[in-house]
Amino acid sequence: MKATEYQAGDRVYYTGDMANLPSEGIIVKRNEPDRFAPINYDIRFDKDGEIHRGVYYLSFESSPGRRFWLLSEWEADLYASIKRMQAMKTV
């Protein structure tokens, strides 16, 4: 599988987890390959300026445990879900 490559400056959405709230942020650095992944990123969150270092490309892959989205993809998916719900007929 070829890793999707994002660039510094790309806006992202973090879905959150048990210990962290969802947040938007920006990729501040695309790191060189290491022994664990061909691509990883440093991401700075808007809410507190915290930087998560070494976020691997697999965190962006479509899966049930997906944590990171490009912000534009997240918004498109959210709006599509809203439209599907609005189109449903209530009984």
SEKOLZA-562784 format. One record per residue (C-alpha): residue number from 1; residue in one letter; x negated, y negated, z. Coordinates in steps of 0.02 Angstrom, whole numbers. Example, Ala and Ser with C-alpha at 12.3 -4.5 7.8 and 13.67 -1.06 7.14 Angstrom:
// residues 2
atom k: 1 | r: A | u: -615 | v: 225 | w: 390
atom k: 2 | r: S | u: -684 | v: 53 | w: 357
This chain:
// residues 91
atom k: 1 | r: M | u: 0 | v: 0 | w: 0
atom k: 2 | r: K | u: -67 | v: -171 | w: -47
atom k: 3 | r: A | u: -58 | v: -299 | w: 93
atom k: 4 | r: T | u: 41 | v: -456 | w: 61
atom k: 5 | r: E | u: -73 | v: -605 | w: 74
atom k: 6 | r: Y | u: -18 | v: -768 | w: 154
atom k: 7 | r: Q | u: -120 | v: -927 | w: 167
atom k: 8 | r: A | u: -164 | v: -1055 | w: 298
atom k: 9 | r: G | u: -22 | v: -1181 | w: 301
atom k: 10 | r: D | u: 117 | v: -1053 | w: 271
atom k: 11 | r: R | u: 262 | v: -1077 | w: 393
atom k: 12 | r: V | u: 315 | v: -921 | w: 488
atom k: 13 | r: Y | u: 454 | v: -863 | w: 604
atom k: 14 | r: Y | u: 417 | v: -750 | w: 752
atom k: 15 | r: T | u: 565 | v: -642 | w: 807
atom k: 16 | r: G | u: 510 | v: -631 | w: 988
atom k: 17 | r: D | u: 501 | v: -482 | w: 1104
atom k: 18 | r: M | u: 536 | v: -441 | w: 1286
atom k: 19 | r: A | u: 406 | v: -564 | w: 1349
atom k: 20 | r: N | u: 410 | v: -700 | w: 1214
atom k: 21 | r: L | u: 548 | v: -807 | w: 1143
atom k: 22 | r: P | u: 574 | v: -823 | w: 956
atom k: 23 | r: S | u: 476 | v: -968 | w: 881
atom k: 24 | r: E | u: 420 | v: -1051 | w: 722
atom k: 25 | r: G | u: 238 | v: -1079 | w: 685
atom k: 26 | r: I | u: 105 | v: -1100 | w: 553
atom k: 27 | r: I | u: -37 | v: -991 | w: 491
atom k: 28 | r: V | u: -192 | v: -1088 | w: 538
atom k: 29 | r: K | u: -320 | v: -963 | w: 474
atom k: 30 | r: R | u: -329 | v: -812 | w: 361
atom k: 31 | r: N | u: -466 | v: -704 | w: 434
atom k: 32 | r: E | u: -589 | v: -594 | w: 344
atom k: 33 | r: P | u: -557 | v: -407 | w: 339
atom k: 34 | r: D | u: -608 | v: -308 | w: 492
atom k: 35 | r: R | u: -615 | v: -123 | w: 533
atom k: 36 | r: F | u: -431 | v: -119 | w: 584
atom k: 37 | r: A | u: -345 | v: -212 | w: 442
atom k: 38 | r: P | u: -388 | v: -287 | w: 273
atom k: 39 | r: I | u: -302 | v: -450 | w: 319
atom k: 40 | r: N | u: -256 | v: -536 | w: 481
atom k: 41 | r: Y | u: -204 | v: -711 | w: 529
atom k: 42 | r: D | u: -214 | v: -838 | w: 670
atom k: 43 | r: I | u: -43 | v: -917 | w: 699
atom k: 44 | r: R | u: -6 | v: -1073 | w: 802
atom k: 45 | r: F | u: 169 | v: -1085 | w: 876
atom k: 46 | r: D | u: 263 | v: -1249 | w: 871
atom k: 47 | r: K | u: 344 | v: -1230 | w: 1043
atom k: 48 | r: D | u: 184 | v: -1235 | w: 1145
atom k: 49 | r: G | u: 37 | v: -1243 | w: 1025
atom k: 50 | r: E | u: -19 | v: -1070 | w: 1078
atom k: 51 | r: I | u: -122 | v: -977 | w: 948
atom k: 52 | r: H | u: -99 | v: -790 | w: 922
atom k: 53 | r: R | u: -260 | v: -726 | w: 847
atom k: 54 | r: G | u: -282 | v: -576 | w: 735
atom k: 55 | r: V | u: -100 | v: -547 | w: 686
atom k: 56 | r: Y | u: -112 | v: -403 | w: 564
atom k: 57 | r: Y | u: -22 | v: -403 | w: 397
atom k: 58 | r: L | u: 84 | v: -254 | w: 452
atom k: 59 | r: S | u: 174 | v: -369 | w: 573
atom k: 60 | r: F | u: 250 | v: -452 | w: 418
atom k: 61 | r: E | u: 303 | v: -289 | w: 332
atom k: 62 | r: S | u: 488 | v: -249 | w: 321
atom k: 63 | r: S | u: 524 | v: -124 | w: 460
atom k: 64 | r: P | u: 637 | v: -107 | w: 613
atom k: 65 | r: G | u: 496 | v: -177 | w: 721
atom k: 66 | r: R | u: 455 | v: -325 | w: 609
atom k: 67 | r: R | u: 394 | v: -472 | w: 713
atom k: 68 | r: F | u: 339 | v: -603 | w: 585
atom k: 69 | r: W | u: 424 | v: -673 | w: 429
atom k: 70 | r: L | u: 381 | v: -813 | w: 313
atom k: 71 | r: L | u: 501 | v: -948 | w: 373
atom k: 72 | r: S | u: 581 | v: -964 | w: 201
atom k: 73 | r: E | u: 615 | v: -775 | w: 197
atom k: 74 | r: W | u: 687 | v: -779 | w: 372
atom k: 75 | r: E | u: 804 | v: -922 | w: 329
atom k: 76 | r: A | u: 860 | v: -838 | w: 166
atom k: 77 | r: D | u: 897 | v: -675 | w: 260
atom k: 78 | r: L | u: 990 | v: -768 | w: 397
atom k: 79 | r: Y | u: 1099 | v: -864 | w: 274
atom k: 80 | r: A | u: 1135 | v: -706 | w: 173
atom k: 81 | r: S | u: 1190 | v: -618 | w: 334
atom k: 82 | r: I | u: 1304 | v: -763 | w: 379
atom k: 83 | r: K | u: 1383 | v: -761 | w: 205
atom k: 84 | r: R | u: 1413 | v: -572 | w: 217
atom k: 85 | r: M | u: 1499 | v: -594 | w: 385
atom k: 86 | r: Q | u: 1605 | v: -738 | w: 321
atom k: 87 | r: A | u: 1659 | v: -632 | w: 172
atom k: 88 | r: M | u: 1720 | v: -491 | w: 284
atom k: 89 | r: K | u: 1907 | v: -484 | w: 308
atom k: 90 | r: T | u: 1972 | v: -472 | w: 484
atom k: 91 | r: V | u: 2107 | v: -345 | w: 522
